[in-house]
Amino acid sequence: MKNKIKNVGSYDNVRKLIEDDNHEFIILPNSKNIGVIDSMKSIENMSVLIQRAKLALKNKFYIEFISLKIQYLEYYLKIYWVNKNPNNEILDENSRKFFGTLINECKSYGFDSDLIDKINDFNTARVSAIHKFLMGGTSESELGIICNKYSKLGNELYNYVLDDCGEFIEDYNKIPKDVGTVIITRPKKN
C-alpha cells in the first residue's frame, strides 16, 4: 500500500521545503505528549489508516471505515486537548480517555462549537450504528449514509487543529530538534 504520509527526513530537507513557498509547515505538540510510543511507526500507521479508510468507504466496508475514522479523529482531538488543557497535562501511552470524554473536554477548552457538534453527532451515530447493527437496529444502507455524511470530517478536524494549535514555521532556525516533534506540511492556503 502506497504511503501518503512521508518522512521528509533531515532538517536540511525541511529547510529546502520551507524555502519552496508552495507549502506551509506547522509544528504541533510533541507526539510523545499525546501517547505516541514510536514516532516513525505512528507516521507509517497513519498513512496506512488513511488509505484503508478510503478503501473501506469505496468498497462499502462501513464498519471498518467508522472504526478507522474514530482513530483518526481521536488522534487530532488528543493534539488539541494537549495543546489547550489548562493544567498542561499530557497523555502518555497508558492514558485512557474515552472518545466522548475527549470531545466534551475539547469543547470546554474552546473548540469550535460547530465542528465539535459534528464530531459529537458522528460519535452518536457511530455508537448507535455499530452497536445496533448486529441486533437488527441498523441496516447496511444506514451505515453507508453515516459514512458518506461524515467522510470529510477528518479533513475538517485536521485543518482546524493545524490552524488552532500549530505554530507556523517560516524560519528554519525555529524548528525544534526534539525527538517526537511533529512537523506537518500542506499546500499554502490562498
PATOR-982887 format. One record per residue: residue in one letter; x, y, z of N, C-alpha, C in turn. Coordinates in steps of 0.2 Angstrom, whole numbers, padded with zeros to 4 digits, always signed. Last residue first. Layout:
<pts>
AXYZXYZXYZ
...
</pts>
This chain:
<pts>
N-0023+0150+0000-0023+0156-0004-0026+0162+0000
K-0013+0140+0009-0019+0142+0008-0019+0149+0004
K+0000+0129+0003-0002+0135+0006-0009+0137+0004
P-0001+0111+0007-0001+0117+0002-0003+0123+0005
R+0007+0106+0022+0001+0106+0017+0002+0112+0012
T+0016+0097+0034+0016+0102+0029+0009+0101+0025
I+0021+0096+0051+0016+0094+0046+0016+0099+0040
I+0030+0089+0063+0030+0095+0058+0026+0092+0053
V+0032+0085+0079+0028+0084+0074+0028+0090+0069
T+0045+0078+0088+0042+0084+0086+0038+0082+0079
G+0052+0067+0092+0045+0067+0093+0041+0073+0090
V+0066+0074+0098+0063+0068+0096+0056+0068+0097
D+0069+0091+0095+0067+0086+0100+0064+0080+0096
K+0072+0103+0088+0076+0096+0086+0074+0091+0091
P+0061+0114+0081+0064+0111+0087+0067+0104+0085
I+0064+0127+0070+0062+0120+0071+0065+0117+0077
K+0069+0140+0068+0064+0139+0074+0062+0132+0074
N+0077+0140+0057+0080+0140+0064+0076+0139+0070
Y+0068+0142+0047+0071+0136+0048+0074+0135+0055
D+0054+0151+0048+0061+0152+0049+0064+0145+0051
E+0041+0149+0048+0044+0152+0042+0051+0153+0042
I+0029+0138+0054+0036+0139+0053+0038+0143+0047
F+0016+0140+0065+0018+0140+0058+0025+0142+0058
E+0010+0129+0076+0015+0135+0076+0018+0135+0069
G-0006+0124+0079+0000+0123+0076+0004+0130+0076
C-0019+0125+0084-0014+0123+0088-0007+0123+0086
D-0027+0130+0073-0028+0132+0080-0022+0131+0085
D-0023+0124+0061-0024+0131+0062-0024+0134+0069
L-0023+0110+0065-0017+0114+0062-0017+0121+0063
V-0036+0109+0068-0031+0108+0073-0025+0111+0071
Y-0043+0112+0056-0044+0116+0062-0039+0115+0067
N-0037+0101+0048-0036+0108+0046-0037+0113+0052
Y-0043+0090+0055-0035+0091+0053-0034+0098+0052
L-0057+0092+0054-0053+0092+0060-0046+0093+0060
E-0058+0091+0040-0060+0097+0044-0057+0098+0050
N-0054+0078+0038-0051+0084+0034-0052+0090+0038
G-0064+0071+0045-0057+0071+0047-0053+0076+0044
L-0075+0073+0038-0075+0076+0045-0067+0076+0047
K-0079+0068+0026-0074+0073+0026-0072+0076+0033
S-0088+0058+0029-0082+0056+0026-0077+0062+0026
Y-0101+0059+0035-0095+0061+0039-0088+0060+0035
K-0110+0054+0025-0111+0061+0028-0105+0063+0032
N-0104+0041+0022-0104+0047+0017-0105+0054+0020
C-0108+0035+0035-0101+0036+0032-0100+0041+0027
I-0122+0036+0035-0117+0039+0040-0110+0040+0038
I-0125+0029+0024-0127+0036+0024-0123+0039+0029
G-0120+0016+0027-0117+0020+0021-0119+0027+0022
L-0128+0013+0037-0121+0014+0039-0118+0018+0033
E-0140+0011+0030-0140+0017+0035-0132+0018+0037
S-0137+0000+0023-0138+0006+0019-0138+0012+0024
E-0136-0009+0033-0130-0008+0029-0131-0001+0025
S-0147-0004+0047-0145-0008+0041-0139-0006+0037
T-0150-0007+0064-0147-0003+0059-0145-0007+0053
G-0155-0016+0072-0157-0009+0073-0155-0005+0068
G-0150-0029+0072-0155-0028+0068-0158-0021+0068
M-0139-0032+0080-0146-0033+0083-0152-0031+0078
L-0129-0028+0073-0130-0035+0073-0136-0037+0076
F-0131-0013+0074-0131-0017+0068-0132-0024+0068
K-0130-0007+0086-0137-0009+0084-0137-0013+0078
H-0117-0003+0087-0120-0007+0092-0127-0010+0091
I-0115+0005+0076-0111-0001+0077-0114-0005+0082
A-0125+0015+0077-0125+0011+0071-0121+0005+0072
S-0123+0021+0089-0129+0018+0088-0129+0013+0082
V-0110+0026+0088-0112+0021+0093-0118+0018+0092
R-0111+0034+0077-0106+0028+0077-0108+0023+0082
A-0119+0044+0081-0121+0040+0075-0117+0033+0075
T-0111+0049+0091-0118+0047+0092-0120+0042+0087
N-0100+0053+0083-0099+0049+0088-0106+0045+0090
F-0106+0063+0074-0103+0057+0072-0103+0052+0077
D-0110+0072+0084-0115+0069+0080-0113+0063+0077
N-0097+0076+0088-0101+0073+0093-0107+0069+0090
I-0093+0082+0076-0089+0076+0079-0093+0073+0084
K-0102+0092+0076-0102+0087+0070-0098+0081+0073
D-0098+0100+0087-0105+0097+0087-0105+0091+0081
I-0086+0104+0084-0086+0099+0089-0093+0096+0089
L-0089+0113+0073-0086+0107+0072-0086+0102+0077
D-0097+0123+0081-0100+0119+0075-0096+0113+0073
S-0087+0127+0091-0093+0123+0093-0097+0120+0087
D-0070+0124+0092-0075+0127+0088-0082+0123+0089
F-0065+0123+0109-0065+0120+0102-0071+0123+0098
G-0063+0127+0122-0064+0132+0117-0064+0129+0110
Y-0063+0117+0132-0057+0121+0131-0057+0126+0125
S-0075+0111+0131-0074+0115+0136-0068+0119+0136
K-0072+0103+0119-0077+0108+0119-0076+0113+0125
C-0063+0094+0125-0060+0099+0120-0065+0104+0119
E-0071+0087+0134-0066+0091+0137-0063+0096+0131
N-0080+0081+0124-0083+0086+0129-0077+0090+0132
I-0070+0073+0117-0075+0078+0114-0077+0083+0119
L-0066+0065+0128-0061+0069+0124-0065+0075+0121
T-0077+0058+0131-0074+0062+0136-0070+0067+0133
G-0079+0051+0119-0084+0055+0121-0081+0060+0126
F-0067+0042+0120-0068+0047+0114-0073+0052+0116
F-0059+0041+0136-0064+0039+0131-0065+0044+0126
K-0043+0039+0139-0048+0044+0139-0053+0042+0134
R-0030+0033+0147-0037+0030+0144-0042+0036+0145
S-0013+0031+0144-0019+0036+0146-0025+0033+0143
N-0001+0025+0141-0006+0021+0145-0012+0025+0147
E+0007+0034+0135+0005+0028+0131-0001+0024+0135
D+0000+0050+0141+0006+0045+0140+0003+0039+0137
L-0004+0066+0138-0007+0059+0138-0001+0054+0137
I-0002+0080+0150+0000+0076+0144-0004+0069+0144
E-0007+0096+0156-0007+0088+0156-0005+0085+0149
N-0009+0109+0158-0003+0107+0154-0002+0100+0155
N-0021+0113+0163-0016+0111+0168-0010+0108+0164
P-0029+0117+0152-0027+0122+0157-0021+0120+0162
N-0027+0111+0136-0029+0109+0143-0026+0114+0148
K-0022+0113+0123-0027+0118+0126-0028+0117+0133
N-0014+0103+0119-0012+0110+0117-0016+0115+0121
V-0020+0091+0122-0014+0093+0125-0012+0100+0124
W-0032+0093+0114-0033+0093+0121-0026+0094+0124
Y-0026+0093+0101-0030+0099+0103-0030+0099+0111
I-0021+0080+0101-0017+0085+0100-0020+0092+0102
K-0033+0073+0102-0028+0072+0108-0023+0078+0107
L-0040+0075+0090-0043+0078+0096-0038+0078+0102
Y-0031+0068+0082-0031+0075+0082-0035+0079+0087
Y-0034+0055+0087-0028+0057+0086-0027+0065+0086
E-0048+0054+0085-0046+0054+0091-0038+0057+0092
L-0049+0054+0071-0052+0059+0074-0049+0060+0081
Y-0043+0041+0069-0040+0047+0066-0043+0053+0069
Q-0052+0032+0075-0045+0033+0077-0041+0039+0075
I-0063+0034+0068-0063+0036+0075-0056+0037+0078
K-0060+0029+0056-0061+0036+0056-0061+0038+0064
L-0059+0015+0058-0053+0019+0056-0054+0027+0057
S-0073+0013+0061-0068+0011+0066-0061+0015+0065
I-0079+0017+0049-0081+0020+0055-0075+0019+0061
F-0073+0007+0040-0072+0014+0039-0074+0018+0046
E-0078-0005+0046-0071-0004+0046-0070+0004+0045
I-0092-0003+0043-0090-0003+0050-0082-0002+0051
Y-0092-0002+0029-0093+0004+0033-0091+0003+0040
F-0086-0006+0015-0084-0009+0022-0085-0004+0027
K-0087-0001+0002-0093-0001+0007-0092-0006+0013
N-0076+0003-0005-0079-0004-0005-0084-0006-0001
K-0074+0016-0001-0075+0015-0008-0078+0008-0009
L-0072+0014+0013-0078+0018+0011-0079+0016+0003
A-0060+0007+0012-0066+0004+0016-0072+0008+0013
L-0051+0015+0006-0053+0009+0003-0060+0006+0006
K-0050+0025+0016-0053+0027+0009-0055+0021+0005
A-0045+0018+0026-0051+0021+0027-0054+0023+0020
R-0033+0014+0021-0038+0009+0022-0045+0012+0023
Q-0026+0027+0020-0028+0023+0014-0033+0018+0015
I-0026+0030+0034-0029+0034+0029-0031+0031+0023
L-0018+0019+0039-0025+0021+0041-0029+0025+0036
V-0006+0021+0033-0010+0015+0032-0017+0016+0033
S-0002+0033+0039-0003+0033+0031-0007+0027+0030
M-0002+0030+0052-0007+0035+0050-0008+0034+0042
N+0009+0021+0052+0002+0018+0053-0003+0023+0051
E+0020+0030+0049+0018+0024+0045+0011+0022+0046
I+0019+0037+0061+0018+0041+0054+0016+0035+0049
S+0021+0027+0070+0015+0031+0071+0014+0034+0064
K+0034+0024+0068+0029+0019+0066+0022+0022+0066
M+0040+0036+0072+0041+0033+0065+0035+0028+0063
S+0037+0036+0085+0035+0042+0081+0035+0039+0073
D+0031+0026+0097+0036+0026+0092+0034+0031+0086
I+0020+0031+0105+0026+0027+0108+0032+0027+0103
V+0010+0044+0109+0014+0040+0104+0020+0037+0107
G+0004+0052+0119+0004+0045+0120+0007+0041+0114
I+0005+0065+0117-0002+0063+0116-0002+0055+0116
N+0018+0068+0119+0014+0071+0124+0006+0069+0122
K+0025+0063+0109+0026+0059+0115+0020+0062+0120
S+0024+0073+0099+0020+0067+0099+0020+0062+0105
N+0023+0089+0104+0027+0083+0103+0023+0077+0103
P+0011+0099+0095+0014+0097+0101+0018+0090+0100
L+0017+0104+0078+0012+0103+0083+0015+0100+0089
I+0022+0116+0066+0024+0112+0072+0018+0111+0076
I+0020+0117+0049+0016+0118+0055+0019+0113+0061
F+0022+0125+0034+0024+0120+0038+0022+0122+0045
E+0016+0126+0017+0017+0129+0024+0018+0123+0029
H+0022+0127+0000+0019+0124+0006+0020+0128+0012
N+0028+0135-0009+0022+0132-0011+0018+0128-0005
D+0041+0139-0004+0035+0144-0004+0028+0141-0007
D+0053+0133-0002+0050+0132-0008+0044+0137-0009
E+0058+0134+0011+0060+0139+0006+0057+0139+0000
I+0054+0122+0016+0051+0128+0019+0052+0134+0014
L+0062+0113+0009+0055+0113+0008+0051+0120+0010
K+0074+0116+0015+0073+0117+0007+0066+0117+0006
R+0071+0112+0028+0073+0119+0026+0072+0120+0019
V+0069+0098+0026+0064+0103+0029+0065+0110+0027
N+0082+0094+0023+0077+0093+0018+0071+0098+0020
D+0089+0098+0035+0091+0101+0028+0085+0100+0023
Y+0083+0089+0044+0082+0096+0044+0083+0100+0038
S+0079+0074+0034+0083+0078+0038+0080+0085+0039
G+0063+0067+0031+0070+0066+0033+0073+0072+0037
V+0050+0067+0028+0054+0071+0023+0062+0070+0025
N+0040+0054+0028+0045+0057+0032+0050+0060+0028
K+0023+0055+0022+0030+0053+0022+0035+0057+0026
I+0008+0048+0018+0012+0052+0023+0019+0050+0023
K+0004+0039+0009+0003+0046+0008+0006+0051+0012
N+0011+0024+0004+0011+0029+0009+0009+0036+0007
K+0003+0011-0004+0007+0017-0005+0006+0022+0001
M+0004-0006+0000+0000+0000+0000+0004+0006+0000
</pts>
